[in-house]
Amino acid sequence: MRCPACHSPRLVRHPELNTLSIAHIDCDAFYAAVEKRDDPSLRDKPLIVGGAQRGVVSTCCYIARIRGVRSAMPMFKALKLAPDAVVIRPDMKKYAEVGREVRELMLSVTPLVEPLSIDEAFLDLSGTERLHGQSPARTLANLINTIEQDIGITASVGLSANKYLAKVASDLEKPRGFSVIGRSEARDFLASKSVSLIWGVGTAMQQQLAKDGIGKIAQLQTMEKNELMRRYGSMGARLYHLSRGEDMRRVSTDDSSKSIGAETTLDEDVSEVERLEAILWSMCQKVSRRAKADGLGGRTVTLKLKSKDFKLRTRAVSLDDATHLAHRIFEAVKPLLHKEADGTKYRLIGASLSNLEPHASDEEVSLDPRLNANARAEKAIDLIREKFGRKAVDKGLALKSRDS
């Protein structure tokens, strides 16, 4: 039997299908899918998108996943599992543009879109039946078909009564999945699952629960809320509600908590502050380009460092006003780097902007003439790059980072 509307053999049936309106959409192996779309010769090959030898896997196609390759896996391990894999460096500018195209299609069906990353978001389609003349489920089916036909990548959908269950559902049948978890079945569905399925239960929390003899969600479902809170504090309330499929969070369109960042895994561990500075400057330039492209500025600048033993350090500073200028981002984050340059060898460095707001270059005027001069110089460099390419001109620190 095929769908009478689109003639697809993939049919979704569920007793609550036409009463649910909260969805989670996640593009399938997004970076790899975009690369395969742009180079059809890669279609049947294992593809890894990631860094160099000391880098990690950003994502990989499903052919590589069958071999055991996973995101965040060290590249050398991934290539042992899939020695014939094609490795491509990430092209974040291209991925961001495709991500914007996907976001625009999402917004065409509902204004209530909460982005989680470049390629996934929650959608609330409550009340859209009259607008689209059909149930949210049918609107979502049409949306993912449009994404596939117009953009050339696939996505998976989870549909349920709340955000937590929708996110769980979207992971059930990837790729090209459309999964539904209804209100009435949620508790029974979750019961047999590991506690790790609960949002916020990481390795440390899972180990703590294991010490108390708790490994399955069904065990949490038998416990009282007060008991869970006595044992695990505020996390106990989350365990109580999510184990029962209860989630009161709304789909939020507020982007104030989102960030724009750039980071790089180094080919060798680095401890010298001068070399770290030069690399950090390049990261600040990338953050600046992305923020300018999105017409955004940020009031918080964050430094990210990962030492050779994989310990993560993040340090942040707040600005008096929002910026997307590379030199201001760098001047804010540079003192944070100097405090952390204590001889520790780092394998990863990055910077990010958060507390974002709409922002234009002409809005930045400082009482400090030096900052205004830097802003004018940066604007001139941007114009030259726009005309002649990104590598047409650069400032000293970036040139130094290439030599290091």
N, C-alpha and C positions, 0 to 999 in steps of 0.2 A: 504494500500500500504506500502511496506517495501523497505528499502534501498537495491539496488541490490548488493552492495559490502559487507555490514556487516549484512544485514537482520534485522536491527533494525526498529521498527515502528516509531521511533523518527526521523522525517525528518525536515530539515530546508530549507525553501524556501525564497528567497529574490531577487529582481531584481538586486541588487548590490553585491550579495554574492561572485561572483568570481572576484571582482575588489577591495576588501578591504583587508588590510594586517596588520593592527595594532590590537593586541589582549591583553586582560587582562585575565589571568588565576588565579582563586582563588580556593584553595582546600576547600571542603565543611566541615564545623565544624571540622577543621583539627585535633586538639588534641583528641577530642572525637572519630573521625573516626579511628585514629590509635589505640586507646584503644579497640574499638569494633572489629577491625580487629584481634587484639592479643588475645581477649577473646570473642569468639562467644556467650557465655552465656549472654553477655550484649546487644546482637543485638536488642531485642525488649523492652529494658528497658530504662527509662529516665536516661541519664548519664550526670553528671556535672563534669567538670575538674576544680579544683580550690583549694583555701586554706581552712583553718580551720574555726572555728566559726566566728573569726574576719576578715576572708579573703573575697575575692570576687570571682565571677565566671570568670575563664579565658575563657572558652568556654563551650558549651553544645551541645548535639545532638539535632536533629530536633524534636524528641519526647518531650524533655524538653521544647523546644521553643514553641511548641503548647500550653503548659501549661502557657506560659508567661515568662519563664526564659530567661534572656538575658546576654550577656557578660558584665562584669564590675558591675553586680548587686551584692549587699551584699549577702553573702551566706545565712544569716538567712532569708532574703526575698525569695531567690530562693527555700529554703527548705519548706517554707510555701506554695508556689505555687505547688511544686512537692515533697511532703513529702516522697514518695516512691523512690525518685531518688537515684541512686548510685553515691557517691562522690569519686573521685579519685584525689590524689595529682598529679600535673604536673610532668612529667618525661622529662625535657628539652633535656637531652642527646639523648634519643630515638627519640624525635620529630625532633631534629636537623639532625639526621642521615636520617630519612625518608625525611625531607626537601631537603637534599642533593641529594637523589635518584631522587626526582621529578625534581630538578634543572638540573641534568644530562640529563634527558629525554628531558627537554625543550631545552637544548643546542644541543641536537642531531638533532633538526630541524632548528635551527637558532643560530648564534653566538650573535645576538642582543637580549639579555635577560637582563632586568632591574629588579632585585629583589626589592620588596617593604617590604617583611617580610619573615619569615621562610616558608610560604606556599602560597605566591602569587607573581606574577611578570607580567610586561609588556613584550610583544614579538613583534618584527618587522620582519615580514616574507616577506618583499618586495624583489623581485628578487629571491625567492626560488622556483619558478615554474619549472624552468629547472632542478634544483637540485633534486627535489622530483617527477617531472613528473605530478604534479597536482596543483590545486589552493591552496592558503594558508588556505582557509576554510576546504578543505578536509584533508590537513596536520594536522590542529588543531583537527579535529574530530578523526583522527587516534591517535593523541597524547593523548587525554584524555581517549580514549579506552585503550591505552597501560598503562597509569597510573593506571586505574582501574584493569586491568588484572594482571599486573606485580607487582604492589605495594599494591593493595588491598584497596585503598581509591578512592573517587570520587572527581571530580573537575568541576567547571563551567567556561564557556568561554564567554567573550564578544568580539565581532568582529566589528570594525568600521574603520573610516578614521583617527582617532587620539586617543591619550591616554585618554582624558577626556571622550569621548563618549564610548570607549571600557570599561572603568571602570564602567560607568553607566550601560552599557548593561550586564556586568557580574553579576550584582545584581538582574536582572529582573526575572530569572527563577530558582533560587537555590532551591534544590540541583540538580546536574547533568544537568545544563542548558547550552544551546548554543543559545545565543541571538545576534541579528544583528541590528545595527542602521546605516542606510545609510546616505550618505552626503545630499541627496535631501530631506530627511524626518526629519533631525535633528532638525531644528528650530521648526517645527510644533510639533514634539514629545515632546520637552522640554517645550513648551509654557504653558501647563496646570500644570506643576510640581511646587512644592514649591521651593522658592529660596534656601532652605537648601540643595537642590540637587547639588548646585554649589560648586565645590571644594574650600575650604577655608572659606565658610560661616558657622561659628559656631554659638553658642547660642547668643553671644554678637552682632555679625554682623546681625543676623536674627532679633534681637530685635531693632537694629538701623534702619534697613530697614522697619520694621513694624511701627515704629514711623512716618516714611515718607509715610506710606500707601502702601508699596510695600510688597506683600506676594507671588506673582506668578512670574515665570520667564517671562511670556508674558509681564508683565509691564516693565521689564528691556529691552525687545526687542524693545519697542517703544521709548526708551530714547537715546539721543545722547551721544557719548563717552565723549565729553568735559563736559557735564552736570554731568555725573556719576563721573568723576574724580574730578570735583569741589566739589561735595558732599562728596566723600569717598576716595579721594586721589588715590594712586596707586591701591588700591583695586577696584576702579571704572573701570579701564581698564580691569581687570579680569572679573568683572561682565558683561561688555559690550561684550567681546569676547566669554566667555563661555556660556552666555545666548543664543548666536547664534550658539553654537556648534563648535566654532572655537578654536583650540588649536595648537600652533606651537611647543610645546615641542617635542623633539625627544626622542626615546627610548635610554637611556644612559646605557652603561656598566660600567661606572665609579663608583667604590665602595667607593670612598674617604669619602662620606658623611654618610656611614652606620656605625653602632656601634655594639658592643657586650656588653650586659649588664646582670645584675642579680639584682633582688630586692625581698623583702619579706614583706608581711603584717603581723604585729606583733599581737600576740594573746591578748596583752594588751598594752596600751600606755606606752611609755618609754621616760624618760627625762634624766636619768643618763648617763653621757658621757662614763663611763666605760662599761656599758652594750651595749650602741650603738656602741662603738668601736668593741666589741667582735662580734656583729652581722655583722657589716660592714666588718670585716676581713673575715668572712665566705662568704660574697657576693663577695669580691675581689678574693677569691680562686676560686669561680665558674666562674667568668669572665676570670680568668687566664686559667682554664682548657679548656674553650670553645675556647679561642684565640689560645692556643697551639694546640688544635685538628684541628683547621682550618689553622694552620701555619701562623697566623697573629699577628702583634703587633700594638699598637696604640700610637699616640703622644698626645692625649688629654684624660684626666681622668675626669669624671663627677660624682658628688655626687647628689643623689636624695633623698629628704625627703618629707614626707607628714604629716602634723600635724593632731591632732585629729579632727580639724574642716575642714579637707580636703583641706587645703591650701598647694600648692605645692611649694617647694623650690629646685632649681637646681643650683649648683655651679660647675665651671669647672676650670682646670688648665692645661697648656700646658707643655709638657716635651721637653727636648733638643733632645732626640732621642726616637724612638719607643720602647715599651716594651710589654711583655705579662707575666712578672713575678709577682706573687701575692704580694710579699713584696714591690715591687716598686709601684704597683698600690695603695696599702694600704698606703705607706708612702706619696704618692702624695695627697691622698684624706683625710687622717687623719686631717691635719690642717684645711681643709674646714669644717669638722665635728665639730671641737672644736669651730670655729667661730659661728656655728649655735646652739651649745649646750648651750643655754641661759635660760634654764628652761622650754622651750617649750616641750610639750609632743608629741611624734611622733608615728604614727601608721604604717608607711611604711618607709623603708630605702633601698637604692640600690646604685650600682656603675656601671659605664660603661666605655668602651674604644671606642674612635672614631678616625677619621683621620687614618684609618687602612692602613697597607701595608704588603706585604709578609715579614715574619720574622721567624728566627730560633733561638733556645736558645743559640747556640754557638756564635751568633752575639753580645751578650751583655757582654761587658767588660768595667769595670769602673776604673777610677783612684783612687777610694775610695776602699781600701782593704776590708772594712766592707761590702760594697755592693757586691763585688766579692764573699766573703765568704757566704753571704746570697744566692747568685745565685747558688753556688755549693751545698749548703744545700737543696735548693728547688729542684734542679735537682735530688739529691739523694732521696728525699721524693717522687718525681714523679716516680722514678724507683721502689721504694718499693710498692707504690700504684698500679703500673701497674702489678706487680707480685702477690701481696697479696690482692688487693682490696682497694677502696678509704678510708675506715675507718681504715686501718692497722696502720697508723701513722698520727699524726697531731701536729701542733704547739700550744703553750699555749693559745693564744687568742681564737682559735676555741673551745678548751676545756672549756674555760670560758663562751663562748656563749651558750654552751649546758647546763651549770649550771644555767644560768640566766633565 
